[in-house]
């Protein structure tokens, strides 16, 4: 049976007559009748009993129709699945990100993604170390990585979607609020929530103070910008954190200023080169990039600038 024969036979079975099937298919009634005869000859079994202009399907016809309907349901399921691919209905977008990106910009991007695609689903995991992100991407445990540390591997493709920079975070109303930018001498004598020396932030801050020949008083040591922000909000001291964390921490009643002549670092959208990123992965990276621009982190603006 070819597709045209299947379509004709199904129309006859659904309508109960050659005439109604012809009308449904926009062809002549004799054409349907001839096609039915030809199909019976081809199959070697009678499909319809014809009597006084009326037809009745045989058991063979009923069995054939049931099989065709099962196949049609399969085709309809495939069509529905294909339509859902655009909106991620039948897949889970697995995302992993650096802690500072996970503080606000990635969650906001995911919220926008799900708002535009209500049937999509997203899994988000925050991985504190760059090697963890690399391993997850190489093992194809995640589809998209948003990293604030440059990830370099021949099997990974990365696109810069923004930048981050170290800033000085303090409670609202602190004397540093009067500064347009914070210099090392401004921090000297202040109680500081500092990063451990083996972290990226810790090495950056230590190098910065060493170059300026300034010492600090570290009242607490942390490995997470979010923890540092919580300690600052609790009155432990000021902190030098990334501006992604600082923007998110404003809800805690905190303020921040950029570091004078501070370095900028890329924020990357990363995926495994083994396969092209999905439409949802591309869309999320675009939304995160927009979020970085909207919040001002791409231009490293302080609250005074906004």
Short mmCIF file of the C-alpha atoms (twelve columns), coordinates in Angstrom:
data_MODEL
# 
_entry.id   MODEL 
# 
loop_
_atom_site.group_PDB 
_atom_site.id 
_atom_site.type_symbol 
_atom_site.label_atom_id 
_atom_site.label_alt_id 
_atom_site.label_comp_id 
_atom_site.label_asym_id 
_atom_site.label_seq_id 
_atom_site.Cartn_x 
_atom_site.Cartn_y 
_atom_site.Cartn_z 
_atom_site.pdbx_PDB_model_num 
ATOM 1   C CA . UNK A 1   0.000   0.000   0.000  1 
ATOM 2   C CA . UNK A 2   1.199   3.466   -0.810 1 
ATOM 3   C CA . UNK A 3   0.360   6.619   1.143  1 
ATOM 4   C CA . UNK A 4   -2.425  7.627   -1.264 1 
ATOM 5   C CA . UNK A 5   -4.115  4.239   -0.880 1 
ATOM 6   C CA . UNK A 6   -3.838  4.453   2.889  1 
ATOM 7   C CA . UNK A 7   -5.352  7.957   2.855  1 
ATOM 8   C CA . UNK A 8   -8.236  6.813   0.621  1 
ATOM 9   C CA . UNK A 9   -8.958  3.645   2.630  1 
ATOM 10  C CA . UNK A 10  -8.892  5.583   5.927  1 
ATOM 11  C CA . UNK A 11  -11.307 8.181   4.532  1 
ATOM 12  C CA . UNK A 12  -13.750 5.447   3.441  1 
ATOM 13  C CA . UNK A 13  -13.606 3.768   6.837  1 
ATOM 14  C CA . UNK A 14  -14.116 7.049   8.682  1 
ATOM 15  C CA . UNK A 15  -16.990 8.324   6.524  1 
ATOM 16  C CA . UNK A 16  -18.704 4.978   5.806  1 
ATOM 17  C CA . UNK A 17  -19.163 5.558   2.077  1 
ATOM 18  C CA . UNK A 18  -17.263 6.094   -1.140 1 
ATOM 19  C CA . UNK A 19  -19.189 9.309   -1.834 1 
ATOM 20  C CA . UNK A 20  -18.403 10.925  1.526  1 
ATOM 21  C CA . UNK A 21  -14.768 9.814   1.267  1 
ATOM 22  C CA . UNK A 22  -14.531 11.389  -2.195 1 
ATOM 23  C CA . UNK A 23  -15.911 14.659  -0.855 1 
ATOM 24  C CA . UNK A 24  -13.435 14.623  2.032  1 
ATOM 25  C CA . UNK A 25  -10.531 13.975  -0.335 1 
ATOM 26  C CA . UNK A 26  -11.819 16.368  -3.039 1 
ATOM 27  C CA . UNK A 27  -11.824 13.684  -5.728 1 
ATOM 28  C CA . UNK A 28  -14.543 11.917  -7.700 1 
ATOM 29  C CA . UNK A 29  -16.611 9.099   -6.250 1 
ATOM 30  C CA . UNK A 30  -15.757 6.711   -9.142 1 
ATOM 31  C CA . UNK A 31  -12.086 7.380   -8.450 1 
ATOM 32  C CA . UNK A 32  -12.456 6.241   -4.832 1 
ATOM 33  C CA . UNK A 33  -14.447 3.186   -5.893 1 
ATOM 34  C CA . UNK A 34  -11.821 2.160   -8.442 1 
ATOM 35  C CA . UNK A 35  -9.024  2.721   -5.948 1 
ATOM 36  C CA . UNK A 36  -10.811 0.493   -3.426 1 
ATOM 37  C CA . UNK A 37  -11.209 -2.267  -6.019 1 
ATOM 38  C CA . UNK A 38  -7.560  -1.996  -6.980 1 
ATOM 39  C CA . UNK A 39  -6.510  -2.221  -3.344 1 
ATOM 40  C CA . UNK A 40  -8.606  -5.355  -2.820 1 
ATOM 41  C CA . UNK A 41  -6.993  -6.979  -5.859 1 
ATOM 42  C CA . UNK A 42  -3.554  -5.948  -4.664 1 
ATOM 43  C CA . UNK A 43  -4.128  -7.354  -1.158 1 
ATOM 44  C CA . UNK A 44  -5.985  -10.441 -2.362 1 
ATOM 45  C CA . UNK A 45  -8.846  -10.035 0.140  1 
ATOM 46  C CA . UNK A 46  -12.253 -8.294  -0.015 1 
ATOM 47  C CA . UNK A 47  -12.390 -5.144  2.068  1 
ATOM 48  C CA . UNK A 48  -15.996 -4.069  1.506  1 
ATOM 49  C CA . UNK A 49  -19.312 -5.783  0.856  1 
ATOM 50  C CA . UNK A 50  -21.265 -3.779  -1.728 1 
ATOM 51  C CA . UNK A 51  -25.068 -3.978  -1.812 1 
ATOM 52  C CA . UNK A 52  -27.572 -1.540  -3.317 1 
ATOM 53  C CA . UNK A 53  -25.179 1.380   -3.274 1 
ATOM 54  C CA . UNK A 54  -24.084 0.787   0.329  1 
ATOM 55  C CA . UNK A 55  -20.850 -0.699  1.641  1 
ATOM 56  C CA . UNK A 56  -19.919 -2.616  4.760  1 
ATOM 57  C CA . UNK A 57  -16.297 -3.212  5.836  1 
ATOM 58  C CA . UNK A 58  -15.159 -6.802  6.184  1 
ATOM 59  C CA . UNK A 59  -13.240 -8.165  9.158  1 
ATOM 60  C CA . UNK A 60  -10.075 -7.781  7.107  1 
ATOM 61  C CA . UNK A 61  -10.878 -4.129  6.526  1 
ATOM 62  C CA . UNK A 62  -11.497 -3.551  10.226 1 
ATOM 63  C CA . UNK A 63  -8.182  -5.188  11.128 1 
ATOM 64  C CA . UNK A 64  -6.332  -3.143  8.498  1 
ATOM 65  C CA . UNK A 65  -7.992  0.056   9.702  1 
ATOM 66  C CA . UNK A 66  -6.972  -0.610  13.306 1 
ATOM 67  C CA . UNK A 67  -3.341  -1.062  12.241 1 
ATOM 68  C CA . UNK A 68  -3.439  2.114   10.139 1 
ATOM 69  C CA . UNK A 69  -4.872  4.094   13.082 1 
ATOM 70  C CA . UNK A 70  -2.055  2.890   15.327 1 
ATOM 71  C CA . UNK A 71  0.434   4.095   12.750 1 
ATOM 72  C CA . UNK A 72  -1.346  7.452   12.419 1 
ATOM 73  C CA . UNK A 73  -1.214  7.975   16.153 1 
ATOM 74  C CA . UNK A 74  2.531   7.346   15.974 1 
ATOM 75  C CA . UNK A 75  2.905   9.901   13.165 1 
ATOM 76  C CA . UNK A 76  0.838   12.452  15.083 1 
ATOM 77  C CA . UNK A 77  3.013   11.866  18.136 1 
ATOM 78  C CA . UNK A 78  6.122   12.488  16.037 1 
ATOM 79  C CA . UNK A 79  4.590   15.660  14.598 1 
ATOM 80  C CA . UNK A 80  3.696   16.903  18.069 1 
ATOM 81  C CA . UNK A 81  7.193   16.068  19.307 1 
ATOM 82  C CA . UNK A 82  8.750   17.936  16.365 1 
ATOM 83  C CA . UNK A 83  6.634   21.022  17.073 1 
ATOM 84  C CA . UNK A 84  7.707   20.923  20.704 1 
ATOM 85  C CA . UNK A 85  11.422  20.852  19.901 1 
ATOM 86  C CA . UNK A 86  11.467  24.601  19.306 1 
ATOM 87  C CA . UNK A 87  10.172  25.291  22.789 1 
ATOM 88  C CA . UNK A 88  12.062  22.560  24.609 1 
ATOM 89  C CA . UNK A 89  8.860   20.761  25.601 1 
ATOM 90  C CA . UNK A 90  10.426  17.307  25.493 1 
ATOM 91  C CA . UNK A 91  13.927  18.075  26.717 1 
ATOM 92  C CA . UNK A 92  15.690  19.363  29.792 1 
ATOM 93  C CA . UNK A 93  18.194  22.189  29.313 1 
ATOM 94  C CA . UNK A 94  21.000  21.362  31.718 1 
ATOM 95  C CA . UNK A 95  22.973  24.415  32.815 1 
ATOM 96  C CA . UNK A 96  26.002  24.784  35.073 1 
ATOM 97  C CA . UNK A 97  27.529  28.090  36.089 1 
ATOM 98  C CA . UNK A 98  30.119  29.763  38.287 1 
ATOM 99  C CA . UNK A 99  28.878  30.870  41.728 1 
ATOM 100 C CA . UNK A 100 28.973  34.601  40.945 1 
ATOM 101 C CA . UNK A 101 26.997  34.085  37.715 1 
ATOM 102 C CA . UNK A 102 24.547  31.982  39.685 1 
ATOM 103 C CA . UNK A 103 23.909  34.770  42.189 1 
ATOM 104 C CA . UNK A 104 21.539  36.680  39.912 1 
ATOM 105 C CA . UNK A 105 22.246  36.937  36.182 1 
ATOM 106 C CA . UNK A 106 21.784  33.249  35.286 1 
ATOM 107 C CA . UNK A 107 18.620  32.820  37.442 1 
ATOM 108 C CA . UNK A 108 17.164  35.957  35.867 1 
ATOM 109 C CA . UNK A 109 18.035  34.652  32.398 1 
ATOM 110 C CA . UNK A 110 16.364  31.325  33.187 1 
ATOM 111 C CA . UNK A 111 13.255  33.141  34.444 1 
ATOM 112 C CA . UNK A 112 13.029  35.028  31.141 1 
ATOM 113 C CA . UNK A 113 13.590  31.801  29.184 1 
ATOM 114 C CA . UNK A 114 10.818  29.953  31.018 1 
ATOM 115 C CA . UNK A 115 8.511   32.939  30.746 1 
ATOM 116 C CA . UNK A 116 8.837   32.856  26.961 1 
ATOM 117 C CA . UNK A 117 8.782   29.037  26.801 1 
ATOM 118 C CA . UNK A 118 6.375   27.803  29.499 1 
ATOM 119 C CA . UNK A 119 6.759   24.150  28.467 1 
ATOM 120 C CA . UNK A 120 10.556  24.196  28.727 1 
ATOM 121 C CA . UNK A 121 12.420  22.754  31.690 1 
ATOM 122 C CA . UNK A 122 15.809  23.785  33.063 1 
ATOM 123 C CA . UNK A 123 18.241  22.156  35.459 1 
ATOM 124 C CA . UNK A 124 20.731  24.551  37.096 1 
ATOM 125 C CA . UNK A 125 23.836  23.548  39.001 1 
ATOM 126 C CA . UNK A 126 26.398  25.915  40.531 1 
ATOM 127 C CA . UNK A 127 29.955  24.574  40.333 1 
ATOM 128 C CA . UNK A 128 32.581  26.485  42.309 1 
ATOM 129 C CA . UNK A 129 35.681  25.323  40.401 1 
ATOM 130 C CA . UNK A 130 36.538  25.780  36.727 1 
ATOM 131 C CA . UNK A 131 37.660  22.146  36.404 1 
ATOM 132 C CA . UNK A 132 34.252  20.992  37.586 1 
ATOM 133 C CA . UNK A 133 32.618  22.972  34.790 1 
ATOM 134 C CA . UNK A 134 35.047  21.553  32.240 1 
ATOM 135 C CA . UNK A 135 34.478  17.982  33.436 1 
ATOM 136 C CA . UNK A 136 30.679  18.365  33.364 1 
ATOM 137 C CA . UNK A 137 30.741  19.779  29.830 1 
ATOM 138 C CA . UNK A 138 33.136  17.112  28.525 1 
ATOM 139 C CA . UNK A 139 31.050  14.328  30.086 1 
ATOM 140 C CA . UNK A 140 27.945  15.925  28.483 1 
ATOM 141 C CA . UNK A 141 26.311  16.121  31.893 1 
ATOM 142 C CA . UNK A 142 25.362  19.720  31.105 1 
ATOM 143 C CA . UNK A 143 24.416  21.379  27.828 1 
ATOM 144 C CA . UNK A 144 25.569  24.907  28.589 1 
ATOM 145 C CA . UNK A 145 28.097  26.415  30.946 1 
ATOM 146 C CA . UNK A 146 28.173  30.053  32.055 1 
ATOM 147 C CA . UNK A 147 31.660  30.617  33.409 1 
ATOM 148 C CA . UNK A 148 33.337  33.646  34.956 1 
ATOM 149 C CA . UNK A 149 36.697  31.906  34.524 1 
ATOM 150 C CA . UNK A 150 38.128  31.287  31.059 1 
ATOM 151 C CA . UNK A 151 37.646  27.608  30.193 1 
ATOM 152 C CA . UNK A 152 40.220  26.287  27.755 1 
ATOM 153 C CA . UNK A 153 39.915  22.830  26.219 1 
ATOM 154 C CA . UNK A 154 40.056  21.647  22.584 1 
ATOM 155 C CA . UNK A 155 36.634  19.990  22.938 1 
ATOM 156 C CA . UNK A 156 34.941  23.122  24.276 1 
ATOM 157 C CA . UNK A 157 33.720  26.188  22.415 1 
ATOM 158 C CA . UNK A 158 33.357  29.440  24.327 1 
ATOM 159 C CA . UNK A 159 31.794  32.797  23.491 1 
ATOM 160 C CA . UNK A 160 32.324  35.909  25.594 1 
ATOM 161 C CA . UNK A 161 28.954  37.322  26.686 1 
ATOM 162 C CA . UNK A 162 30.124  39.852  29.275 1 
ATOM 163 C CA . UNK A 163 32.785  40.817  31.789 1 
ATOM 164 C CA . UNK A 164 33.229  41.080  35.518 1 
ATOM 165 C CA . UNK A 165 35.527  43.016  37.812 1 
ATOM 166 C CA . UNK A 166 36.425  43.119  41.482 1 
ATOM 167 C CA . UNK A 167 34.622  45.834  43.455 1 
ATOM 168 C CA . UNK A 168 34.487  46.983  47.055 1 
ATOM 169 C CA . UNK A 169 31.323  45.951  48.905 1 
ATOM 170 C CA . UNK A 170 30.145  47.650  52.101 1 
ATOM 171 C CA . UNK A 171 27.040  48.425  54.099 1 
ATOM 172 C CA . UNK A 172 24.888  51.248  52.782 1 
ATOM 173 C CA . UNK A 173 25.881  54.571  54.295 1 
ATOM 174 C CA . UNK A 174 29.540  53.608  54.757 1 
ATOM 175 C CA . UNK A 175 32.118  56.374  54.268 1 
ATOM 176 C CA . UNK A 176 33.269  54.679  51.060 1 
ATOM 177 C CA . UNK A 177 29.919  55.647  49.511 1 
ATOM 178 C CA . UNK A 178 31.428  59.062  48.851 1 
ATOM 179 C CA . UNK A 179 34.096  57.536  46.593 1 
ATOM 180 C CA . UNK A 180 33.636  57.180  42.823 1 
ATOM 181 C CA . UNK A 181 36.189  54.336  42.898 1 
ATOM 182 C CA . UNK A 182 38.106  52.632  45.699 1 
ATOM 183 C CA . UNK A 183 41.914  52.706  45.859 1 
ATOM 184 C CA . UNK A 184 44.081  50.437  48.053 1 
ATOM 185 C CA . UNK A 185 44.744  53.218  50.546 1 
ATOM 186 C CA . UNK A 186 40.986  53.596  51.055 1 
ATOM 187 C CA . UNK A 187 40.792  50.011  52.335 1 
ATOM 188 C CA . UNK A 188 43.814  50.220  54.644 1 
ATOM 189 C CA . UNK A 189 42.674  50.132  58.256 1 
ATOM 190 C CA . UNK A 190 39.221  48.805  57.394 1 
ATOM 191 C CA . UNK A 191 38.146  45.396  58.734 1 
ATOM 192 C CA . UNK A 192 38.000  43.152  55.664 1 
ATOM 193 C CA . UNK A 193 36.173  39.944  54.747 1 
ATOM 194 C CA . UNK A 194 38.862  38.368  52.561 1 
ATOM 195 C CA . UNK A 195 39.090  35.370  50.245 1 
ATOM 196 C CA . UNK A 196 41.469  32.515  50.932 1 
ATOM 197 C CA . UNK A 197 44.758  32.980  49.103 1 
ATOM 198 C CA . UNK A 198 44.272  29.864  46.934 1 
ATOM 199 C CA . UNK A 199 41.120  31.282  45.304 1 
ATOM 200 C CA . UNK A 200 41.085  33.441  42.170 1 
ATOM 201 C CA . UNK A 201 39.682  36.402  44.081 1 
ATOM 202 C CA . UNK A 202 42.144  35.911  46.927 1 
ATOM 203 C CA . UNK A 203 45.161  35.885  44.617 1 
ATOM 204 C CA . UNK A 204 43.877  38.947  42.735 1 
ATOM 205 C CA . UNK A 205 43.284  40.977  45.888 1 
ATOM 206 C CA . UNK A 206 46.586  39.895  47.436 1 
ATOM 207 C CA . UNK A 207 48.472  40.893  44.291 1 
ATOM 208 C CA . UNK A 208 46.646  44.227  44.177 1 
ATOM 209 C CA . UNK A 209 47.582  45.162  47.741 1 
ATOM 210 C CA . UNK A 210 51.130  43.859  47.345 1 
ATOM 211 C CA . UNK A 211 51.721  46.023  44.278 1 
ATOM 212 C CA . UNK A 212 50.495  49.076  46.199 1 
ATOM 213 C CA . UNK A 213 52.458  48.115  49.325 1 
ATOM 214 C CA . UNK A 214 49.314  48.191  51.446 1 
ATOM 215 C CA . UNK A 215 48.397  45.703  54.160 1 
ATOM 216 C CA . UNK A 216 44.865  44.808  55.245 1 
ATOM 217 C CA . UNK A 217 43.233  43.416  58.337 1 
ATOM 218 C CA . UNK A 218 41.375  40.228  57.391 1 
ATOM 219 C CA . UNK A 219 38.718  39.590  60.024 1 
ATOM 220 C CA . UNK A 220 37.198  36.626  58.180 1 
ATOM 221 C CA . UNK A 221 38.249  34.316  55.340 1 
ATOM 222 C CA . UNK A 222 35.787  32.912  52.793 1 
ATOM 223 C CA . UNK A 223 35.704  31.062  49.497 1 
ATOM 224 C CA . UNK A 224 32.354  32.363  48.259 1 
ATOM 225 C CA . UNK A 225 31.292  35.849  47.244 1 
ATOM 226 C CA . UNK A 226 27.784  35.170  48.531 1 
ATOM 227 C CA . UNK A 227 29.181  34.264  51.974 1 
ATOM 228 C CA . UNK A 228 31.354  37.381  51.921 1 
ATOM 229 C CA . UNK A 229 28.284  39.504  51.167 1 
ATOM 230 C CA . UNK A 230 26.373  37.931  54.054 1 
ATOM 231 C CA . UNK A 231 29.233  38.718  56.433 1 
ATOM 232 C CA . UNK A 232 29.397  42.299  55.196 1 
ATOM 233 C CA . UNK A 233 25.646  42.643  55.715 1 
ATOM 234 C CA . UNK A 234 26.133  41.327  59.256 1 
ATOM 235 C CA . UNK A 235 28.622  44.108  59.991 1 
ATOM 236 C CA . UNK A 236 31.850  42.064  59.993 1 
ATOM 237 C CA . UNK A 237 33.591  44.455  57.619 1 
ATOM 238 C CA . UNK A 238 33.927  45.412  53.960 1 
ATOM 239 C CA . UNK A 239 34.814  42.949  51.190 1 
ATOM 240 C CA . UNK A 240 36.383  42.924  47.765 1 
ATOM 241 C CA . UNK A 241 34.124  40.767  45.602 1 
ATOM 242 C CA . UNK A 242 33.136  40.454  41.953 1 
ATOM 243 C CA . UNK A 243 30.522  42.903  40.727 1 
ATOM 244 C CA . UNK A 244 28.057  40.121  39.791 1 
ATOM 245 C CA . UNK A 245 27.881  39.236  43.469 1 
ATOM 246 C CA . UNK A 246 27.772  42.917  44.456 1 
ATOM 247 C CA . UNK A 247 24.781  43.645  42.220 1 
ATOM 248 C CA . UNK A 248 22.873  40.708  43.693 1 
ATOM 249 C CA . UNK A 249 23.871  41.727  47.243 1 
ATOM 250 C CA . UNK A 250 22.187  45.134  47.046 1 
ATOM 251 C CA . UNK A 251 19.042  43.424  48.305 1 
ATOM 252 C CA . UNK A 252 20.933  42.902  51.597 1 
ATOM 253 C CA . UNK A 253 21.251  46.643  52.092 1 
ATOM 254 C CA . UNK A 254 24.754  46.794  50.637 1 
ATOM 255 C CA . UNK A 255 26.441  49.294  48.358 1 
ATOM 256 C CA . UNK A 256 29.545  48.982  46.207 1 
ATOM 257 C CA . UNK A 257 32.121  50.894  44.234 1 
ATOM 258 C CA . UNK A 258 34.520  49.770  41.498 1 
ATOM 259 C CA . UNK A 259 38.215  49.248  42.191 1 
ATOM 260 C CA . UNK A 260 40.340  51.999  40.743 1 
ATOM 261 C CA . UNK A 261 42.152  50.750  37.612 1 
ATOM 262 C CA . UNK A 262 40.799  47.252  38.239 1 
ATOM 263 C CA . UNK A 263 41.159  44.411  35.726 1 
ATOM 264 C CA . UNK A 264 38.242  43.006  33.743 1 
ATOM 265 C CA . UNK A 265 37.630  39.311  33.200 1 
ATOM 266 C CA . UNK A 266 35.418  37.575  30.600 1 
ATOM 267 C CA . UNK A 267 32.157  35.786  31.286 1 
ATOM 268 C CA . UNK A 268 31.750  32.933  28.815 1 
ATOM 269 C CA . UNK A 269 28.939  30.815  27.460 1 
ATOM 270 C CA . UNK A 270 30.528  27.397  26.873 1 
ATOM 271 C CA . UNK A 271 29.378  24.159  25.255 1 
ATOM 272 C CA . UNK A 272 30.822  20.873  24.047 1 
ATOM 273 C CA . UNK A 273 31.906  20.935  20.378 1 
ATOM 274 C CA . UNK A 274 30.696  17.332  19.983 1 
ATOM 275 C CA . UNK A 275 27.274  18.737  19.096 1 
ATOM 276 C CA . UNK A 276 25.775  22.111  18.277 1 
ATOM 277 C CA . UNK A 277 24.012  23.953  21.122 1 
ATOM 278 C CA . UNK A 278 20.232  23.645  21.217 1 
ATOM 279 C CA . UNK A 279 17.943  26.581  20.477 1 
ATOM 280 C CA . UNK A 280 17.182  26.862  24.199 1 
ATOM 281 C CA . UNK A 281 20.897  26.926  25.041 1 
ATOM 282 C CA . UNK A 282 21.491  29.687  22.482 1 
ATOM 283 C CA . UNK A 283 18.520  31.633  23.781 1 
ATOM 284 C CA . UNK A 284 19.634  31.362  27.404 1 
ATOM 285 C CA . UNK A 285 23.143  32.590  26.592 1 
ATOM 286 C CA . UNK A 286 21.575  35.587  24.813 1 
ATOM 287 C CA . UNK A 287 19.268  36.279  27.752 1 
ATOM 288 C CA . UNK A 288 22.154  36.106  30.233 1 
ATOM 289 C CA . UNK A 289 24.120  38.483  28.027 1 
ATOM 290 C CA . UNK A 290 21.153  40.876  28.027 1 
ATOM 291 C CA . UNK A 291 20.874  40.518  31.791 1 
ATOM 292 C CA . UNK A 292 24.544  41.413  32.183 1 
ATOM 293 C CA . UNK A 293 23.993  44.551  30.132 1 
ATOM 294 C CA . UNK A 294 20.753  45.474  31.895 1 
ATOM 295 C CA . UNK A 295 22.242  45.158  35.372 1 
ATOM 296 C CA . UNK A 296 25.267  47.201  34.348 1 
ATOM 297 C CA . UNK A 297 27.808  44.456  34.958 1 
ATOM 298 C CA . UNK A 298 28.999  44.498  31.354 1 
ATOM 299 C CA . UNK A 299 30.088  48.101  31.808 1 
ATOM 300 C CA . UNK A 300 31.167  47.647  35.449 1 
ATOM 301 C CA . UNK A 301 28.973  50.481  36.698 1 
ATOM 302 C CA . UNK A 302 28.638  51.399  40.354 1 
ATOM 303 C CA . UNK A 303 25.258  52.155  41.951 1 
ATOM 304 C CA . UNK A 304 26.175  55.852  41.781 1 
ATOM 305 C CA . UNK A 305 26.237  55.577  37.965 1 
ATOM 306 C CA . UNK A 306 22.734  54.129  37.723 1 
# 
